[in-house]
Amino acid sequence: MKLIGLTVWLIAAALSAAAPEPNSAPAYGLFEPGQCYTWGINPRLMLPLKGGQMITDAVFTIHQIRPAASDSNESLSGSTPRSELRLAPDSEQEDFEDQALWVYVLDNPRFGFLPLKAKTQQDDPFARFGGVLSAQYQDGDLIYRLSQTHDPNGWTAQVFGDRPALTLADGTAMTLSSALLEFIDYAGTGRSVGFGMRCGGVRYCYDDITLQITVQSFRGGAPDQTIVCHIADEVLPDNAYVLTVNAENGRVNLSPDKPVYLEGQTVTLIAAADDGYTFSGWSGGLTGKDNPVTITMNQDLSVTANFTKPSRSSQRGR
């Protein structure tokens, strides 16, 4: 199942749309001791990609994290040593469990930034999703760069045997880590993708949590871009759908052209052929030869515009 989803994602473009503008983030937030949290992002809305693009890095950052007083919403004074924060579960100190913070990549968490119900928590409710992400502590921020977290014993190693290598459209050679492969695979399913956070015994406050996605071209023709998501960003409602349009030797113009459409909204498709080709009809989620054509969005649709090159005999007969 994972191999199929990952292969499809790596071969074809996921979505075609422009990146949304992020909403403003809250002033600060809290990680309560012993509590687990999830952040679910809808890839159809928050991670739109153009044809020929792929995710080459994902950076999860907890901004200005610091220990907080247990009896108020205020952070401790600036004299509180930030060295109390533990970054990874590789420590021999007895108090590590009390001070640690663990972060995982998750498949299909609920949309939004939410605490897990206490009765659903176990010692490690996210363990089945893979290894803990590696962190760097820099200028008050906890930074988890997925391209630098690799587990040679993870499921991606069973599929590929090693970190897969590829060459981008600009000639840059790169390899994909297990954490980044998991994120790509989960995002490629069309369901929510996100992160799980498990806090130890210390209360922490933070200024913001962001996910910065680097998107680059692997096939040419698609510009590189950076997408930044905040925990306060809008999530996709259940009654919203994506229209994916495919075309070769021509293009399709949409009106309105949006990353997602609410249920019942109409969209007009206009096929335009390249020089030397003619439009021959629709296939996939739409059939017929009407051009333009208007459809009503009641489900996710993938539509292909077909273009053919007229034969010489047909050209002579004109």
Helices and strands as residue ranges (DSSP letters): H 2-11, E 29-31, E 36-41, H 43-46, E 53-63, E 66-67, G 82-84, H 96-99, E 101-107, E 112-115, G 118-120, G 127-129, E 136-138, E 141-145, G 146-148, H 155-160, E 165-167, E 173-175, H 178-187, E 193-199, E 204-206, E 208-217, E 225-230, E 240-241, E 243-247, E 250-255, E 261-262, E 266-273, E 278-284, E 293-296, E 301-308, H 312-316
